[in-house]
């Protein structure tokens, strides 16, 4: 398993904890620190067991209010960073 603690930028959450399969292709678990607690717990449950590429295609570019990013968009950046780490 590959683990990454990602520090998101421009959003309310302070950290995203990501666990991927050994080959970096599947999300094992995701949890957030800070942000909209109930919504982000739901995001973690919805993405568990799904392919990284599928989730990134779905959530990349999502915005929050007037911000140009969101916790979901930041998750895609963290997932890509964790995936790159798994491939090293």
PyMOL Python script that loads the backbone (N, CA, C, O; Angstrom):
from pymol import cmd

cmd.read_pdbstr("""\
ATOM      1  N   UNK A   1       0.852  -1.181   0.000  1.00  0.00           N
ATOM      2  CA  UNK A   1       0.000   0.000   0.000  1.00  0.00           C
ATOM      3  C   UNK A   1       0.893   1.238   0.000  1.00  0.00           C
ATOM      4  O   UNK A   1       1.949   1.253   0.632  1.00  0.00           O
ATOM      5  N   UNK A   2       0.465   2.263  -0.706  1.00  0.00           N
ATOM      6  CA  UNK A   2       1.151   3.551  -0.745  1.00  0.00           C
ATOM      7  C   UNK A   2       0.339   4.547   0.065  1.00  0.00           C
ATOM      8  O   UNK A   2      -0.871   4.672  -0.124  1.00  0.00           O
ATOM      9  N   UNK A   3       1.012   5.263   0.979  1.00  0.00           N
ATOM     10  CA  UNK A   3       0.338   6.256   1.810  1.00  0.00           C
ATOM     11  C   UNK A   3       0.921   7.634   1.517  1.00  0.00           C
ATOM     12  O   UNK A   3       2.131   7.782   1.348  1.00  0.00           O
ATOM     13  N   UNK A   4       0.048   8.643   1.458  1.00  0.00           N
ATOM     14  CA  UNK A   4       0.482  10.028   1.285  1.00  0.00           C
ATOM     15  C   UNK A   4      -0.385  10.928   2.138  1.00  0.00           C
ATOM     16  O   UNK A   4      -1.609  10.800   2.135  1.00  0.00           O
ATOM     17  N   UNK A   5       0.238  11.838   2.869  1.00  0.00           N
ATOM     18  CA  UNK A   5      -0.461  12.909   3.568  1.00  0.00           C
ATOM     19  C   UNK A   5      -0.280  14.152   2.716  1.00  0.00           C
ATOM     20  O   UNK A   5       0.804  14.736   2.676  1.00  0.00           O
ATOM     21  N   UNK A   6      -1.350  14.557   2.031  1.00  0.00           N
ATOM     22  CA  UNK A   6      -1.297  15.670   1.083  1.00  0.00           C
ATOM     23  C   UNK A   6      -1.793  16.945   1.748  1.00  0.00           C
ATOM     24  O   UNK A   6      -2.812  16.932   2.438  1.00  0.00           O
ATOM     25  N   UNK A   7      -1.074  18.048   1.542  1.00  0.00           N
ATOM     26  CA  UNK A   7      -1.473  19.346   2.083  1.00  0.00           C
ATOM     27  C   UNK A   7      -2.181  20.139   0.982  1.00  0.00           C
ATOM     28  O   UNK A   7      -1.526  20.651   0.073  1.00  0.00           O
ATOM     29  N   UNK A   8      -3.506  20.244   1.054  1.00  0.00           N
ATOM     30  CA  UNK A   8      -4.250  20.962   0.020  1.00  0.00           C
ATOM     31  C   UNK A   8      -4.039  22.476   0.112  1.00  0.00           C
ATOM     32  O   UNK A   8      -3.679  23.007   1.163  1.00  0.00           O
ATOM     33  N   UNK A   9      -4.271  23.148  -1.003  1.00  0.00           N
ATOM     34  CA  UNK A   9      -4.097  24.602  -1.063  1.00  0.00           C
ATOM     35  C   UNK A   9      -5.402  25.267  -1.514  1.00  0.00           C
ATOM     36  O   UNK A   9      -6.083  24.779  -2.416  1.00  0.00           O
ATOM     37  N   UNK A  10      -5.734  26.383  -0.873  1.00  0.00           N
ATOM     38  CA  UNK A  10      -6.874  27.174  -1.302  1.00  0.00           C
ATOM     39  C   UNK A  10      -8.230  26.655  -0.855  1.00  0.00           C
ATOM     40  O   UNK A  10      -9.262  27.091  -1.366  1.00  0.00           O
ATOM     41  N   UNK A  11      -8.239  25.715   0.107  1.00  0.00           N
ATOM     42  CA  UNK A  11      -9.501  25.138   0.589  1.00  0.00           C
ATOM     43  C   UNK A  11      -9.504  25.101   2.113  1.00  0.00           C
ATOM     44  O   UNK A  11      -8.494  25.398   2.749  1.00  0.00           O
ATOM     45  N   UNK A  12     -10.631  24.740   2.686  1.00  0.00           N
ATOM     46  CA  UNK A  12     -10.772  24.706   4.146  1.00  0.00           C
ATOM     47  C   UNK A  12     -10.081  23.506   4.791  1.00  0.00           C
ATOM     48  O   UNK A  12      -9.605  23.607   5.921  1.00  0.00           O
ATOM     49  N   UNK A  13     -10.020  22.374   4.091  1.00  0.00           N
ATOM     50  CA  UNK A  13      -9.376  21.209   4.699  1.00  0.00           C
ATOM     51  C   UNK A  13      -7.874  21.458   4.828  1.00  0.00           C
ATOM     52  O   UNK A  13      -7.265  22.136   4.001  1.00  0.00           O
ATOM     53  N   UNK A  14      -7.292  20.888   5.894  1.00  0.00           N
ATOM     54  CA  UNK A  14      -5.875  21.101   6.197  1.00  0.00           C
ATOM     55  C   UNK A  14      -4.977  19.973   5.715  1.00  0.00           C
ATOM     56  O   UNK A  14      -3.784  20.178   5.490  1.00  0.00           O
ATOM     57  N   UNK A  15      -5.541  18.794   5.556  1.00  0.00           N
ATOM     58  CA  UNK A  15      -4.766  17.634   5.115  1.00  0.00           C
ATOM     59  C   UNK A  15      -5.700  16.606   4.499  1.00  0.00           C
ATOM     60  O   UNK A  15      -6.869  16.499   4.868  1.00  0.00           O
ATOM     61  N   UNK A  16      -5.150  15.846   3.541  1.00  0.00           N
ATOM     62  CA  UNK A  16      -5.866  14.728   2.945  1.00  0.00           C
ATOM     63  C   UNK A  16      -4.959  13.507   3.082  1.00  0.00           C
ATOM     64  O   UNK A  16      -3.830  13.500   2.592  1.00  0.00           O
ATOM     65  N   UNK A  17      -5.468  12.482   3.752  1.00  0.00           N
ATOM     66  CA  UNK A  17      -4.713  11.251   3.964  1.00  0.00           C
ATOM     67  C   UNK A  17      -5.181  10.233   2.924  1.00  0.00           C
ATOM     68  O   UNK A  17      -6.357   9.874   2.863  1.00  0.00           O
ATOM     69  N   UNK A  18      -4.231   9.780   2.112  1.00  0.00           N
ATOM     70  CA  UNK A  18      -4.557   8.933   0.964  1.00  0.00           C
ATOM     71  C   UNK A  18      -3.797   7.608   1.060  1.00  0.00           C
ATOM     72  O   UNK A  18      -2.590   7.588   1.300  1.00  0.00           O
ATOM     73  N   UNK A  19      -4.519   6.509   0.868  1.00  0.00           N
ATOM     74  CA  UNK A  19      -3.920   5.182   0.763  1.00  0.00           C
ATOM     75  C   UNK A  19      -4.335   4.583  -0.569  1.00  0.00           C
ATOM     76  O   UNK A  19      -5.521   4.486  -0.884  1.00  0.00           O
ATOM     77  N   UNK A  20      -3.330   4.182  -1.349  1.00  0.00           N
ATOM     78  CA  UNK A  20      -3.574   3.541  -2.644  1.00  0.00           C
ATOM     79  C   UNK A  20      -3.055   2.116  -2.630  1.00  0.00           C
ATOM     80  O   UNK A  20      -2.241   1.746  -1.783  1.00  0.00           O
ATOM     81  N   UNK A  21      -3.533   1.319  -3.577  1.00  0.00           N
ATOM     82  CA  UNK A  21      -3.016  -0.039  -3.762  1.00  0.00           C
ATOM     83  C   UNK A  21      -1.522   0.041  -4.083  1.00  0.00           C
ATOM     84  O   UNK A  21      -1.013   1.107  -4.429  1.00  0.00           O
ATOM     85  N   UNK A  22      -0.827  -1.082  -3.968  1.00  0.00           N
ATOM     86  CA  UNK A  22       0.616  -1.119  -4.200  1.00  0.00           C
ATOM     87  C   UNK A  22       1.016  -0.569  -5.564  1.00  0.00           C
ATOM     88  O   UNK A  22       2.053   0.082  -5.691  1.00  0.00           O
ATOM     89  N   UNK A  23       0.202  -0.826  -6.583  1.00  0.00           N
ATOM     90  CA  UNK A  23       0.543  -0.340  -7.923  1.00  0.00           C
ATOM     91  C   UNK A  23       0.035   1.079  -8.185  1.00  0.00           C
ATOM     92  O   UNK A  23       0.267   1.628  -9.262  1.00  0.00           O
ATOM     93  N   UNK A  24      -0.656   1.678  -7.209  1.00  0.00           N
ATOM     94  CA  UNK A  24      -1.123   3.062  -7.334  1.00  0.00           C
ATOM     95  C   UNK A  24      -2.341   3.253  -8.204  1.00  0.00           C
ATOM     96  O   UNK A  24      -2.679   4.386  -8.545  1.00  0.00           O
ATOM     97  N   UNK A  25      -3.009   2.179  -8.571  1.00  0.00           N
ATOM     98  CA  UNK A  25      -4.141   2.315  -9.494  1.00  0.00           C
ATOM     99  C   UNK A  25      -5.500   2.408  -8.805  1.00  0.00           C
ATOM    100  O   UNK A  25      -6.467   2.883  -9.401  1.00  0.00           O
ATOM    101  N   UNK A  26      -5.578   1.953  -7.543  1.00  0.00           N
ATOM    102  CA  UNK A  26      -6.869   1.891  -6.856  1.00  0.00           C
ATOM    103  C   UNK A  26      -6.792   2.608  -5.509  1.00  0.00           C
ATOM    104  O   UNK A  26      -5.801   2.499  -4.788  1.00  0.00           O
ATOM    105  N   UNK A  27      -7.854   3.339  -5.187  1.00  0.00           N
ATOM    106  CA  UNK A  27      -7.928   4.048  -3.910  1.00  0.00           C
ATOM    107  C   UNK A  27      -8.357   3.061  -2.833  1.00  0.00           C
ATOM    108  O   UNK A  27      -9.417   2.443  -2.934  1.00  0.00           O
ATOM    109  N   UNK A  28      -7.538   2.917  -1.813  1.00  0.00           N
ATOM    110  CA  UNK A  28      -7.883   2.068  -0.676  1.00  0.00           C
ATOM    111  C   UNK A  28      -8.725   2.869   0.328  1.00  0.00           C
ATOM    112  O   UNK A  28      -9.778   2.412   0.771  1.00  0.00           O
ATOM    113  N   UNK A  29      -8.240   4.078   0.681  1.00  0.00           N
ATOM    114  CA  UNK A  29      -8.997   4.938   1.601  1.00  0.00           C
ATOM    115  C   UNK A  29      -8.541   6.382   1.453  1.00  0.00           C
ATOM    116  O   UNK A  29      -7.420   6.669   1.033  1.00  0.00           O
ATOM    117  N   UNK A  30      -9.458   7.284   1.816  1.00  0.00           N
ATOM    118  CA  UNK A  30      -9.194   8.727   1.817  1.00  0.00           C
ATOM    119  C   UNK A  30      -9.874   9.315   3.041  1.00  0.00           C
ATOM    120  O   UNK A  30     -11.027   8.998   3.332  1.00  0.00           O
ATOM    121  N   UNK A  31      -9.155  10.176   3.760  1.00  0.00           N
ATOM    122  CA  UNK A  31      -9.782  10.930   4.852  1.00  0.00           C
ATOM    123  C   UNK A  31      -9.232  12.347   4.849  1.00  0.00           C
ATOM    124  O   UNK A  31      -8.100  12.592   4.432  1.00  0.00           O
ATOM    125  N   UNK A  32     -10.051  13.270   5.321  1.00  0.00           N
ATOM    126  CA  UNK A  32      -9.710  14.686   5.327  1.00  0.00           C
ATOM    127  C   UNK A  32      -9.627  15.187   6.758  1.00  0.00           C
ATOM    128  O   UNK A  32     -10.334  14.698   7.639  1.00  0.00           O
ATOM    129  N   UNK A  33      -8.756  16.170   6.986  1.00  0.00           N
ATOM    130  CA  UNK A  33      -8.735  16.931   8.239  1.00  0.00           C
ATOM    131  C   UNK A  33      -9.258  18.318   7.924  1.00  0.00           C
ATOM    132  O   UNK A  33      -8.769  18.979   7.008  1.00  0.00           O
ATOM    133  N   UNK A  34     -10.249  18.761   8.681  1.00  0.00           N
ATOM    134  CA  UNK A  34     -10.845  20.070   8.437  1.00  0.00           C
ATOM    135  C   UNK A  34     -11.836  20.002   7.285  1.00  0.00           C
ATOM    136  O   UNK A  34     -12.113  18.928   6.751  1.00  0.00           O
ATOM    137  N   UNK A  35     -12.358  21.144   6.915  1.00  0.00           N
ATOM    138  CA  UNK A  35     -13.324  21.207   5.828  1.00  0.00           C
ATOM    139  C   UNK A  35     -14.725  20.836   6.287  1.00  0.00           C
ATOM    140  O   UNK A  35     -15.006  20.815   7.486  1.00  0.00           O
ATOM    141  N   UNK A  36     -15.582  20.551   5.357  1.00  0.00           N
ATOM    142  CA  UNK A  36     -16.976  20.199   5.630  1.00  0.00           C
ATOM    143  C   UNK A  36     -17.046  18.732   6.040  1.00  0.00           C
ATOM    144  O   UNK A  36     -17.083  17.841   5.191  1.00  0.00           O
ATOM    145  N   UNK A  37     -17.064  18.496   7.331  1.00  0.00           N
ATOM    146  CA  UNK A  37     -16.899  17.167   7.905  1.00  0.00           C
ATOM    147  C   UNK A  37     -17.788  16.099   7.266  1.00  0.00           C
ATOM    148  O   UNK A  37     -17.278  15.090   6.778  1.00  0.00           O
ATOM    149  N   UNK A  38     -19.073  16.298   7.260  1.00  0.00           N
ATOM    150  CA  UNK A  38     -19.991  15.284   6.729  1.00  0.00           C
ATOM    151  C   UNK A  38     -19.783  15.035   5.243  1.00  0.00           C
ATOM    152  O   UNK A  38     -19.756  13.885   4.804  1.00  0.00           O
ATOM    153  N   UNK A  39     -19.637  16.096   4.473  1.00  0.00           N
ATOM    154  CA  UNK A  39     -19.445  15.947   3.032  1.00  0.00           C
ATOM    155  C   UNK A  39     -18.139  15.231   2.715  1.00  0.00           C
ATOM    156  O   UNK A  39     -18.092  14.388   1.820  1.00  0.00           O
ATOM    157  N   UNK A  40     -17.086  15.562   3.441  1.00  0.00           N
ATOM    158  CA  UNK A  40     -15.793  14.959   3.141  1.00  0.00           C
ATOM    159  C   UNK A  40     -15.701  13.518   3.620  1.00  0.00           C
ATOM    160  O   UNK A  40     -14.977  12.718   3.027  1.00  0.00           O
ATOM    161  N   UNK A  41     -16.425  13.172   4.689  1.00  0.00           N
ATOM    162  CA  UNK A  41     -16.523  11.760   5.074  1.00  0.00           C
ATOM    163  C   UNK A  41     -17.218  10.981   3.957  1.00  0.00           C
ATOM    164  O   UNK A  41     -16.815   9.866   3.625  1.00  0.00           O
ATOM    165  N   UNK A  42     -18.253  11.570   3.386  1.00  0.00           N
ATOM    166  CA  UNK A  42     -18.983  10.928   2.291  1.00  0.00           C
ATOM    167  C   UNK A  42     -18.089  10.751   1.071  1.00  0.00           C
ATOM    168  O   UNK A  42     -18.118   9.699   0.433  1.00  0.00           O
ATOM    169  N   UNK A  43     -17.296  11.762   0.739  1.00  0.00           N
ATOM    170  CA  UNK A  43     -16.372  11.650  -0.390  1.00  0.00           C
ATOM    171  C   UNK A  43     -15.431  10.475  -0.166  1.00  0.00           C
ATOM    172  O   UNK A  43     -15.208   9.680  -1.079  1.00  0.00           O
ATOM    173  N   UNK A  44     -14.875  10.355   1.040  1.00  0.00           N
ATOM    174  CA  UNK A  44     -13.978   9.250   1.356  1.00  0.00           C
ATOM    175  C   UNK A  44     -14.634   7.895   1.140  1.00  0.00           C
ATOM    176  O   UNK A  44     -14.008   6.981   0.605  1.00  0.00           O
ATOM    177  N   UNK A  45     -15.888   7.759   1.550  1.00  0.00           N
ATOM    178  CA  UNK A  45     -16.611   6.492   1.364  1.00  0.00           C
ATOM    179  C   UNK A  45     -16.899   6.223  -0.105  1.00  0.00           C
ATOM    180  O   UNK A  45     -16.806   5.084  -0.562  1.00  0.00           O
ATOM    181  N   UNK A  46     -17.251   7.275  -0.846  1.00  0.00           N
ATOM    182  CA  UNK A  46     -17.613   7.103  -2.253  1.00  0.00           C
ATOM    183  C   UNK A  46     -16.428   6.723  -3.136  1.00  0.00           C
ATOM    184  O   UNK A  46     -16.601   6.010  -4.125  1.00  0.00           O
ATOM    185  N   UNK A  47     -15.227   7.188  -2.794  1.00  0.00           N
ATOM    186  CA  UNK A  47     -14.074   6.924  -3.657  1.00  0.00           C
ATOM    187  C   UNK A  47     -13.333   5.634  -3.298  1.00  0.00           C
ATOM    188  O   UNK A  47     -12.561   5.127  -4.112  1.00  0.00           O
ATOM    189  N   UNK A  48     -13.552   5.097  -2.105  1.00  0.00           N
ATOM    190  CA  UNK A  48     -12.847   3.879  -1.679  1.00  0.00           C
ATOM    191  C   UNK A  48     -13.140   2.722  -2.628  1.00  0.00           C
ATOM    192  O   UNK A  48     -14.295   2.451  -2.957  1.00  0.00           O
ATOM    193  N   UNK A  49     -12.090   2.052  -3.060  1.00  0.00           N
ATOM    194  CA  UNK A  49     -12.221   0.916  -3.954  1.00  0.00           C
ATOM    195  C   UNK A  49     -12.305   1.274  -5.427  1.00  0.00           C
ATOM    196  O   UNK A  49     -12.357   0.385  -6.277  1.00  0.00           O
ATOM    197  N   UNK A  50     -12.319   2.558  -5.742  1.00  0.00           N
ATOM    198  CA  UNK A  50     -12.455   3.011  -7.132  1.00  0.00           C
ATOM    199  C   UNK A  50     -11.070   3.256  -7.753  1.00  0.00           C
ATOM    200  O   UNK A  50     -10.100   3.504  -7.037  1.00  0.00           O
ATOM    201  N   UNK A  51     -10.989   3.186  -9.082  1.00  0.00           N
ATOM    202  CA  UNK A  51      -9.737   3.492  -9.775  1.00  0.00           C
ATOM    203  C   UNK A  51      -9.386   4.985  -9.648  1.00  0.00           C
ATOM    204  O   UNK A  51     -10.256   5.851  -9.741  1.00  0.00           O
ATOM    205  N   UNK A  52      -8.116   5.259  -9.439  1.00  0.00           N
ATOM    206  CA  UNK A  52      -7.644   6.645  -9.323  1.00  0.00           C
ATOM    207  C   UNK A  52      -8.029   7.443 -10.558  1.00  0.00           C
ATOM    208  O   UNK A  52      -8.534   8.559 -10.437  1.00  0.00           O
ATOM    209  N   UNK A  53      -7.799   6.891 -11.744  1.00  0.00           N
ATOM    210  CA  UNK A  53      -8.079   7.630 -12.974  1.00  0.00           C
ATOM    211  C   UNK A  53      -9.554   8.005 -13.107  1.00  0.00           C
ATOM    212  O   UNK A  53      -9.880   9.103 -13.556  1.00  0.00           O
ATOM    213  N   UNK A  54     -10.438   7.099 -12.720  1.00  0.00           N
ATOM    214  CA  UNK A  54     -11.881   7.365 -12.790  1.00  0.00           C
ATOM    215  C   UNK A  54     -12.264   8.530 -11.879  1.00  0.00           C
ATOM    216  O   UNK A  54     -13.005   9.425 -12.286  1.00  0.00           O
ATOM    217  N   UNK A  55     -11.762   8.515 -10.659  1.00  0.00           N
ATOM    218  CA  UNK A  55     -12.093   9.571  -9.696  1.00  0.00           C
ATOM    219  C   UNK A  55     -11.489  10.904 -10.124  1.00  0.00           C
ATOM    220  O   UNK A  55     -12.135  11.945 -10.005  1.00  0.00           O
ATOM    221  N   UNK A  56     -10.261  10.878 -10.619  1.00  0.00           N
ATOM    222  CA  UNK A  56      -9.640  12.133 -11.071  1.00  0.00           C
ATOM    223  C   UNK A  56     -10.396  12.724 -12.257  1.00  0.00           C
ATOM    224  O   UNK A  56     -10.606  13.935 -12.315  1.00  0.00           O
ATOM    225  N   UNK A  57     -10.801  11.889 -13.191  1.00  0.00           N
ATOM    226  CA  UNK A  57     -11.579  12.377 -14.338  1.00  0.00           C
ATOM    227  C   UNK A  57     -12.898  12.998 -13.884  1.00  0.00           C
ATOM    228  O   UNK A  57     -13.355  13.986 -14.459  1.00  0.00           O
ATOM    229  N   UNK A  58     -13.500  12.422 -12.862  1.00  0.00           N
ATOM    230  CA  UNK A  58     -14.798  12.887 -12.365  1.00  0.00           C
ATOM    231  C   UNK A  58     -14.696  14.190 -11.568  1.00  0.00           C
ATOM    232  O   UNK A  58     -15.535  15.076 -11.729  1.00  0.00           O
ATOM    233  N   UNK A  59     -13.682  14.316 -10.712  1.00  0.00           N
ATOM    234  CA  UNK A  59     -13.627  15.417  -9.749  1.00  0.00           C
ATOM    235  C   UNK A  59     -12.682  16.561 -10.111  1.00  0.00           C
ATOM    236  O   UNK A  59     -12.797  17.651  -9.549  1.00  0.00           O
ATOM    237  N   UNK A  60     -11.760  16.337 -11.028  1.00  0.00           N
ATOM    238  CA  UNK A  60     -10.788  17.377 -11.369  1.00  0.00           C
ATOM    239  C   UNK A  60     -11.485  18.622 -11.905  1.00  0.00           C
ATOM    240  O   UNK A  60     -12.351  18.539 -12.776  1.00  0.00           O
ATOM    241  N   UNK A  61     -11.093  19.776 -11.372  1.00  0.00           N
ATOM    242  CA  UNK A  61     -11.659  21.043 -11.819  1.00  0.00           C
ATOM    243  C   UNK A  61     -12.899  21.480 -11.066  1.00  0.00           C
ATOM    244  O   UNK A  61     -13.417  22.568 -11.317  1.00  0.00           O
ATOM    245  N   UNK A  62     -13.390  20.656 -10.145  1.00  0.00           N
ATOM    246  CA  UNK A  62     -14.554  21.025  -9.334  1.00  0.00           C
ATOM    247  C   UNK A  62     -14.207  22.250  -8.491  1.00  0.00           C
ATOM    248  O   UNK A  62     -13.118  22.323  -7.922  1.00  0.00           O
ATOM    249  N   UNK A  63     -15.123  23.208  -8.408  1.00  0.00           N
ATOM    250  CA  UNK A  63     -14.876  24.427  -7.639  1.00  0.00           C
ATOM    251  C   UNK A  63     -15.776  24.489  -6.410  1.00  0.00           C
ATOM    252  O   UNK A  63     -16.727  23.719  -6.279  1.00  0.00           O
ATOM    253  N   UNK A  64     -15.458  25.420  -5.513  1.00  0.00           N
ATOM    254  CA  UNK A  64     -16.239  25.627  -4.287  1.00  0.00           C
ATOM    255  C   UNK A  64     -16.525  27.119  -4.155  1.00  0.00           C
ATOM    256  O   UNK A  64     -15.623  27.909  -3.876  1.00  0.00           O
ATOM    257  N   UNK A  65     -17.782  27.497  -4.356  1.00  0.00           N
ATOM    258  CA  UNK A  65     -18.140  28.912  -4.281  1.00  0.00           C
ATOM    259  C   UNK A  65     -17.295  29.719  -5.244  1.00  0.00           C
ATOM    260  O   UNK A  65     -17.154  29.342  -6.407  1.00  0.00           O
ATOM    261  N   UNK A  66     -16.722  30.842  -4.774  1.00  0.00           N
ATOM    262  CA  UNK A  66     -15.920  31.689  -5.655  1.00  0.00           C
ATOM    263  C   UNK A  66     -14.489  31.178  -5.871  1.00  0.00           C
ATOM    264  O   UNK A  66     -13.739  31.749  -6.663  1.00  0.00           O
ATOM    265  N   UNK A  67     -14.119  30.120  -5.179  1.00  0.00           N
ATOM    266  CA  UNK A  67     -12.748  29.589  -5.294  1.00  0.00           C
ATOM    267  C   UNK A  67     -12.563  28.858  -6.622  1.00  0.00           C
ATOM    268  O   UNK A  67     -13.510  28.314  -7.189  1.00  0.00           O
ATOM    269  N   UNK A  68     -11.339  28.861  -7.094  1.00  0.00           N
ATOM    270  CA  UNK A  68     -11.046  28.166  -8.350  1.00  0.00           C
ATOM    271  C   UNK A  68     -10.736  26.685  -8.131  1.00  0.00           C
ATOM    272  O   UNK A  68     -10.415  25.972  -9.081  1.00  0.00           O
ATOM    273  N   UNK A  69     -10.829  26.223  -6.887  1.00  0.00           N
ATOM    274  CA  UNK A  69     -10.577  24.821  -6.543  1.00  0.00           C
ATOM    275  C   UNK A  69     -11.578  24.396  -5.479  1.00  0.00           C
ATOM    276  O   UNK A  69     -12.424  25.188  -5.064  1.00  0.00           O
ATOM    277  N   UNK A  70     -11.484  23.171  -5.046  1.00  0.00           N
ATOM    278  CA  UNK A  70     -12.350  22.639  -3.992  1.00  0.00           C
ATOM    279  C   UNK A  70     -11.594  21.498  -3.318  1.00  0.00           C
ATOM    280  O   UNK A  70     -10.524  21.098  -3.778  1.00  0.00           O
ATOM    281  N   UNK A  71     -12.146  20.982  -2.239  1.00  0.00           N
ATOM    282  CA  UNK A  71     -11.522  19.825  -1.588  1.00  0.00           C
ATOM    283  C   UNK A  71     -11.483  18.638  -2.543  1.00  0.00           C
ATOM    284  O   UNK A  71     -10.511  17.882  -2.549  1.00  0.00           O
ATOM    285  N   UNK A  72     -12.528  18.465  -3.349  1.00  0.00           N
ATOM    286  CA  UNK A  72     -12.555  17.368  -4.319  1.00  0.00           C
ATOM    287  C   UNK A  72     -11.476  17.554  -5.384  1.00  0.00           C
ATOM    288  O   UNK A  72     -10.806  16.594  -5.763  1.00  0.00           O
ATOM    289  N   UNK A  73     -11.308  18.777  -5.865  1.00  0.00           N
ATOM    290  CA  UNK A  73     -10.264  19.076  -6.842  1.00  0.00           C
ATOM    291  C   UNK A  73      -8.885  18.857  -6.226  1.00  0.00           C
ATOM    292  O   UNK A  73      -7.996  18.305  -6.875  1.00  0.00           O
ATOM    293  N   UNK A  74      -8.705  19.281  -4.990  1.00  0.00           N
ATOM    294  CA  UNK A  74      -7.431  19.069  -4.305  1.00  0.00           C
ATOM    295  C   UNK A  74      -7.168  17.585  -4.080  1.00  0.00           C
ATOM    296  O   UNK A  74      -6.019  17.145  -4.110  1.00  0.00           O
ATOM    297  N   UNK A  75      -8.226  16.814  -3.854  1.00  0.00           N
ATOM    298  CA  UNK A  75      -8.072  15.375  -3.729  1.00  0.00           C
ATOM    299  C   UNK A  75      -7.457  14.798  -5.001  1.00  0.00           C
ATOM    300  O   UNK A  75      -6.593  13.925  -4.919  1.00  0.00           O
ATOM    301  N   UNK A  76      -7.882  15.266  -6.171  1.00  0.00           N
ATOM    302  CA  UNK A  76      -7.317  14.746  -7.418  1.00  0.00           C
ATOM    303  C   UNK A  76      -5.823  15.033  -7.499  1.00  0.00           C
ATOM    304  O   UNK A  76      -5.063  14.202  -7.996  1.00  0.00           O
ATOM    305  N   UNK A  77      -5.396  16.189  -7.022  1.00  0.00           N
ATOM    306  CA  UNK A  77      -3.966  16.518  -7.019  1.00  0.00           C
ATOM    307  C   UNK A  77      -3.209  15.587  -6.068  1.00  0.00           C
ATOM    308  O   UNK A  77      -2.113  15.125  -6.385  1.00  0.00           O
ATOM    309  N   UNK A  78      -3.797  15.319  -4.911  1.00  0.00           N
ATOM    310  CA  UNK A  78      -3.193  14.392  -3.965  1.00  0.00           C
ATOM    311  C   UNK A  78      -3.147  12.977  -4.507  1.00  0.00           C
ATOM    312  O   UNK A  78      -2.156  12.271  -4.320  1.00  0.00           O
ATOM    313  N   UNK A  79      -4.212  12.554  -5.178  1.00  0.00           N
ATOM    314  CA  UNK A  79      -4.237  11.215  -5.766  1.00  0.00           C
ATOM    315  C   UNK A  79      -3.143  11.056  -6.824  1.00  0.00           C
ATOM    316  O   UNK A  79      -2.480  10.020  -6.877  1.00  0.00           O
ATOM    317  N   UNK A  80      -2.955  12.058  -7.650  1.00  0.00           N
ATOM    318  CA  UNK A  80      -1.906  12.001  -8.679  1.00  0.00           C
ATOM    319  C   UNK A  80      -0.520  11.957  -8.037  1.00  0.00           C
ATOM    320  O   UNK A  80       0.363  11.240  -8.507  1.00  0.00           O
ATOM    321  N   UNK A  81      -0.330  12.732  -6.956  1.00  0.00           N
ATOM    322  CA  UNK A  81       0.960  12.719  -6.254  1.00  0.00           C
ATOM    323  C   UNK A  81       1.211  11.350  -5.620  1.00  0.00           C
ATOM    324  O   UNK A  81       2.330  10.840  -5.674  1.00  0.00           O
ATOM    325  N   UNK A  82       0.188  10.757  -5.025  1.00  0.00           N
ATOM    326  CA  UNK A  82       0.331   9.432  -4.421  1.00  0.00           C
ATOM    327  C   UNK A  82       0.582   8.383  -5.498  1.00  0.00           C
ATOM    328  O   UNK A  82       1.369   7.457  -5.299  1.00  0.00           O
ATOM    329  N   UNK A  83      -0.078   8.527  -6.617  1.00  0.00           N
ATOM    330  CA  UNK A  83       0.102   7.578  -7.725  1.00  0.00           C
ATOM    331  C   UNK A  83       1.534   7.650  -8.247  1.00  0.00           C
ATOM    332  O   UNK A  83       2.151   6.619  -8.517  1.00  0.00           O
ATOM    333  N   UNK A  84       2.062   8.860  -8.388  1.00  0.00           N
ATOM    334  CA  UNK A  84       3.448   9.020  -8.840  1.00  0.00           C
ATOM    335  C   UNK A  84       4.422   8.398  -7.840  1.00  0.00           C
ATOM    336  O   UNK A  84       5.409   7.774  -8.230  1.00  0.00           O
ATOM    337  N   UNK A  85       4.144   8.569  -6.572  1.00  0.00           N
ATOM    338  CA  UNK A  85       4.977   7.987  -5.518  1.00  0.00           C
ATOM    339  C   UNK A  85       4.962   6.461  -5.575  1.00  0.00           C
ATOM    340  O   UNK A  85       5.994   5.824  -5.364  1.00  0.00           O
ATOM    341  N   UNK A  86       3.813   5.876  -5.856  1.00  0.00           N
ATOM    342  CA  UNK A  86       3.688   4.424  -5.935  1.00  0.00           C
ATOM    343  C   UNK A  86       4.471   3.859  -7.110  1.00  0.00           C
ATOM    344  O   UNK A  86       4.934   2.719  -7.066  1.00  0.00           O
ATOM    345  N   UNK A  87       4.614   4.647  -8.144  1.00  0.00           N
ATOM    346  CA  UNK A  87       5.288   4.175  -9.364  1.00  0.00           C
ATOM    347  C   UNK A  87       6.795   4.318  -9.299  1.00  0.00           C
ATOM    348  O   UNK A  87       7.509   3.801 -10.158  1.00  0.00           O
ATOM    349  N   UNK A  88       7.288   5.023  -8.279  1.00  0.00           N
ATOM    350  CA  UNK A  88       8.748   5.224  -8.154  1.00  0.00           C
ATOM    351  C   UNK A  88       9.447   3.993  -7.670  1.00  0.00           C
ATOM    352  O   UNK A  88      10.668   3.997  -7.513  1.00  0.00           O
TER     353      UNK A  88
END
""", "prot")
cmd.dss("prot")
cmd.show_as("cartoon", "prot")
cmd.util.cbc("prot")
cmd.orient("prot")
